[in-house]
Amino acid sequence: MNLPSNAELSLYHLTQALAPPLHSLAVSSTTFRAILLAMVDFLIERKITATLWLKLPQSERWLADIARYSQHGQPERIYWCNLPKETTATHSQSNRIVPIVLEASSQLKREFFFIVLSPQFCSLVLAQRQVASVSEEGASSRLKLIYSFEPSTIATVLGAIKGAIAITDTTPEVLLTDGLIPENLPTSIDSSLITALLLKQIQRDDALGTAKSEAMLRTQTEALNFNKELLSNLTQELGQIQTKIKTALSLLDSTQNKKEQRQRYLQILEQQCDRQSSLLAGLLDIDHLNHPSDESESSLKLEEMIPGIVSIYQSLAEEKGIILGYTVPAGLPSVSCASNLLRQVIRNLLNNSLKFTPSKGRVHVQANLNNDVVELMVSDTGIGIDGNDLTKIFNSFYCGRNAIASEMAGAGLGLTIVQQLLKRCGGSISVTSKLNKGSTFKVILPVATA
């Protein structure tokens, strides 16, 4: 078989060119990882001494899965392959994990593999990320998966990988020889080992299904409690607005009021009408939380998203005399969150900061990687939040005392919506603040696994 050039190399397409082509299956990244975890468990429990070749998503938890085999299994060598500029520093956690740099390939960028080589057992798990368009921004989390136990097929794929190795100062000399493919691979498939592996995967799938069911039940319970609390607070909030409007109208009807007093009552009416409008807008946003979100973009790069959102608010910031900026380092890993959810989170936080920051103040958006999560911070030099309010500001309809005193309080739903949106992304939010110094909202986002 003529192997494709490095620039065009696709291991998935290589398996489809075999006779017969290998069957592929569409799976999620979660299923792909569950298969690898079952394989790691199988190798450890069966005490199989093996050499691993792998290329996996750039994430601490994927490395931790392999490090577990390195520590508790019997590996001869583990070759962790990356494309240029993708090398993970944490490979140094184990001297048995050897980083390998592959030549750049637009196809390999979308592919992951896990190859096990031993005299008793060999296997190949290959996954190709499906992309809806040329742009990475529209990438889907679905994968095409190939699974094979045939030594000849595995040798073919391994030969293509060998041809793609970039020669560097750290490339092991043994990989530069013709003996890369072991001669002692099994000549036939051991059905008892395959049965044991399949049983391990069934156990993993069952555990995963149970965990999903429990998580769904928790989510439904939390949603029910949230809606009950929301309805109770809504009733109180509308009652207060109605009382203030009625009071202002009755006082306006008095003939004894001076012009200044009447002007004050008209101002109260205007504020309460604005608050009611803000309340209705917030309730519409909360209603959207109960509808399925468009998760076609569930793996997002903040360096591509944040500049566009910040630019929308530049004119408002300039009008208020506020300096608005952002700092997002290049190369941050993608985060796992639906695009429409994360955009609304950032918009709500920016609206909040710009609203409570006076002229000549600053609002800044910053993102960085902290261990295996991405932190997104929106900071301002605004009026700040009273210490007694910090634990309550994410409650529905709650407005801090400092906001009420400034007469800029809204419906008190913006931060509630942010918190609920982040729960759907598997993220979280916290806040630190000082009165008259400003506030910093810190959002924690999970790194996309594929």
N, C-alpha and C positions, 0 to 999 in steps of 0.2 A: 504494500500500500504506500502511495506517495503522501507523505505528511505535508500539511500546509505550512507556508512560511510563518515565522514567528509573528509578523505583523498581523497575520490573518488567523492565527491559531485559535481554534475553538475545540476544546476537548469534547463538548457535547456534540458538535457537528461531526467530530471524528467517530464517535460511537454510532451515529446515524448512518455513516458511510460503510459500516461493517455489513457482512452478509451472513445472516440477516441482521438488520439494524436492531439495536437494543430498544426495548419498550420504555417509554417515558411516562411519568405520572405528574400531574400538576398538584403541588402541595404548598402549604404555607411555610414560612421560615421557622415557625414554632414546631411544626411536624418534622422538618429537617433536623432541627436541633435535638428533638426527642429521639430520632433514629440514631444520631451520633452518641447520645447519652447511653442508649441501650447497648450500643457497640462497646463503649468504654466499660460499662458494667460487665458485659460478657467477657471481655479480655481479662479484666481483673479477676473475676470469679473463676474462670477457667485456667488462670495462670499461664496464659499464652505469651510466650516470648516473641515479640514482633518488632518490625521496623514500620514506622508510620510515615506516610507522605501526606501532607495536608495543606490546604489553603482555605482559611475560614474568615468570617467577618472580623474586622478590627474592633474587638470588644473584650473587656476584661473577663467577662463570664465565659466566653468561648475559650479563652486561654486557660481559665481555671478548670474547665472540663478536661482539657488535655493534660494540664499539670497534675490533675488527680490521677490519671493513668501513669504519668511519669513517677509519681511518688508511691503509688500503691500497686501498680502493675509490674510487669517485667519487660520494659522496652529495651531493645538494642539501641535504637536511635530514632529520634523524631525530627523529621525535616519539615519545618514550617515555611511554606513558600509565600512570598509577597511580590507584588510589582514594585518598581522603583518608587520611592517616597512613601511607601506603605509600611516599612519595617517597624515592628512594635518593640519598644525598648524593654518591655517586661519579659521578653524571651530569656533574659538573664536569670530569671527565677529558677531555672533548671539547666544544668550543663548538658543534659541529654536532649534538650530542645535546640536544634541547630537552625538558625535563620538562613533561608535561601532566597536570593533575588532572581526573579524571572524577567526575561525581556518584556518590554511594554507591549501589550496587545489589547486592542479595544474589546475583543471577545473575552479574553481571560479576566478582564476587569469585572465582568458580570458573572464569573464562574467560581464555584467553590468545590473542593474535593476532599475526600478522606479515604486513603488507601492503606490497607493492612497487608503486610507481607510476612509470612512465617511458613515454616515447613508443614505445619498442620492445617493452616487455614489462610486464605487470602480473600480480600473483598475490595470492592470499589463502590463508593457512594459519591455521585457527581450531581451537582445542582447548578442550574443556570438561571439567574435572575431575569425575569421577563420585563422588558422595557417597552412602554407604549409608544415612545417616540425617541428621537435621537437625544433629546435633552434628558439628563439625569434627573431633573426636577420632577418629571412625570413618572418616575420609576414605580413599578408595582411591587408589592411584597410577595407576590406569587412566584414560585420556582418550578422549573421542570426538573424532575428527579430521575436519575438513572441508578440502578442497583445491579451489580454483577458479582458473581463468585467465580467466573471463568478465568483461569490463569492466563490464557492466551490474550483475552481482551484486556486484562489488567496490564500485561506486558506491553501491549500496543499503546495504551494511554500513558504508561510510565515512560515509554520511549519518546513520546511527544513532549512530555514534561522535561525530560533530560535535554532535548534539543532546544528548549526555551530557557535553560539556565544561563543567567548572565555571569560571566567570569569576573569575580571581584577578589580583593585581598583576603576576604573571609570565606571564600568558597572552599569547602573541604576537598583535598586532593583526590580522595577516593571517588568523588563524583565526576572527576575529569577523565576517568578510565572507561573502558568499554564494559566493565563488569558491574554497571549500575543495577541491572535487573538480576536478582538472585537466581541461581541455577537450581536451588532446592525448593522451589515452589511446589505445592502439591500437584500431582498429576491428575487427580480426580477430586470431586466434591464430596466431603464427608457429611452425609445426610444427618448424622446425629448432632454434629456441631451446628448445622443450619437450623435444625429443630430447636436446639437450645437457644440460639440467637433469636429465632422468631418468638419463642416463649418469653424471652426477656423483653422484646419489643412490645408484646401484648401486655405485659405487666406495666411497662412504661405508659402505653396508651391508656390503660385502665386508670392508672394514677393520674394521668393528665386530664382524662375525662371527669374524674371525681373532683379534681381541683377546679376545673372550669365550672362544674355544676355548683360547687360551694361558692365560687367567686360570683357567679350569676345570682345566686340566692342573696348573697350579701349586698350586691348592687341593687337588687330589687327592693330589699328591706330598707337600704339607705335612701333610695328614691321615694319610697312610701313615707318614711319619717320626714324627709325633706319637704314633700308636698303638704303633709299635715301641718308642719311648722309654718310653711309659707302661707297656707290658707288662714291660719290663726293670726299671723302677723299682718296679713293683708286686710283682714276684717278690722283690726285695731287701727291700722294706718288710714284706711278710708274713713273710719269714724272720726279720727282726729282732724282730717282735712275738712270733712263736712261740718264739724263743729266750728272750726275757725272761719270757714266761709259764711256760715249762718250768723256767727257773732259779728263779723265785719259788716255784713249786710244790714243787720239790725241797728248797729251803731251809725252807719251811714244814713239811716232813715231818720235819725234824731235831728231836730231843727236847731239844737243848741251847739252842735259841733262847729268849731272854727275851721277855716280853710285848711290849716296845717294838719288838723286831726283827720279831716276827710281825706286828705292826700295820703296820710299814713294808712287809713283803712283800705283805700284803693290799692296801695302797695301790697298790703297783706293779701288782698284778693288775687292780685297778679301773681304773687309768690306761690300761693296755694294752687292756683290753676296750672302754673308751670310745674309744680311738684306733682300734680295729678297727671299731667302729660308725660313727665319723666317716669312716673310709676307705670303707666300703661305701656310705654316703650320697653321698660325693663321686664314687664310681665310677658311681652311678646318674645323677648330674647330667651326668657326662661322656658316658655312654651316650646321653643325650638330645641331645647335640650332633650325633650321627650321624643323627638323624631330622629330616625337614623341619620347619621352624618355621612357625607361623601368622603370615604376613606381611600379614594383612588390614589391620593398622594399621602401615604402614611409614613414615608421616609423622607425627611426634609432637611435641607441645609440652611442653617440660620444666616450664613454669609450671603445667601441669595435672597432670602426673604426679608430680613430686617431693613436693608437700605431702602427698598421700595416702600415699606410701610412708613418709615421715618420721614421720607420725602413728602408723603401726603400731608403730614402735620407741620411742615416747615413754614408754610404761609401763616398758619394760626400762631405758631410760636413767634414769628417775626412781628405779627400784628400786636402781640402782647409784650413784645420786647424781651422774649426769653431765648436763651441760647440752647438750641436742641442739637444733639449729636449722638454718635454711636461708635462703639469699638467692638468689632467682631473679627478675631484672627482668622486668617485663611487656614483651611485644612481641618477645621472642626469636624468631628464625625457627625453624620446625619442623626437627627433625633426622631423618635418614634411618636408621631402624633399626626392626626388628620389635618390637612392644610387649613380648612375653614375654621377648625377649632382653635388652632394656634394663632391664626391671624386675629381672631376676635379677642383672644387673651391679650395680645400685644396692644391692640387698639384700645381696649378698655383701660389698661394700665397707663398708656400714654395720655388718654383723655383725662384720667384721674390726676396725673402729675401736672399736666398743663393747666388744669382747672384751679389747682390749689397752689400754684407757684406764681408769685408776683413778678412784676416787671423787673428786668435786670437779673432775674434768676436763671438757673440752669436745669435742664432735664437731659439725662444721659442714659442710653441703652447700651448694655455691655454683656457679652457672652464669653464664656470660657469653659474649658474641660476640667473637671475635678474628679479624679479617679475614673469611675466608669459611668458618670452622669455629666450632663451639660447643664451649667448654671446660666440663667438669663436674668439679668438685674436691670430694673428700671429705677433710677435714682433721681431725686429732685431736691431743690433748695427751697421748698415751699413752707407752708405754715406748720407742717408737722402734725403728729398725732399724740394726744395725751396718753401717758403711760397706762392709765386705767382703761383706755379704749382699745388698746392693742389686741387684746384677746377677743374683742367683740366685733371688730370691723368687718369680718367675713360673714357675720350673721345677716340674714335678710332684713332689709329696711332699717338697718342700724346706721345712724349718722353720728360721727364723733362730735364731741362738744366743741372742739375748735372749729370744725366745719360749720356747725350751726351758728356759732358766734360770728363767723365771717359772712353769714347769710349766703353761702355758696353751696349749701347742702343739696344733694339731689335726692333721688328716691331711695338710696341706700341699697341698690341691687347690683351695681357694677362689680364689686369685689366678690359678692356671692356667686355671680355668674362665672367669674374667672375661676374660682375654686372648684365649681362643679365641672367646668370644661376640662380643667387639669386632671380631675379624678378620672375622666373618660380617657385621658391620654396616659394614665399611669404616673402622672406627675404630681407635684405639690407646690405650695406657695407659702412664704413666710414674710414678715415685715419687721424692720427695725426703724425707729424714728425718734426724733427729739423735737420738742416744741420750738417753733420759729427757726429751726435749723434744716428741716427737710426729712424725707422718708426714702427708704430703699426697699423695694419689693423684690424678693429673690424667688425665682421660679426654678424648680428642679425638673429636668426632662430626661427620660430614659434614652439611652443611645439605641439607634436602630440596629437590629441584629443581622439584617441582611439588606 
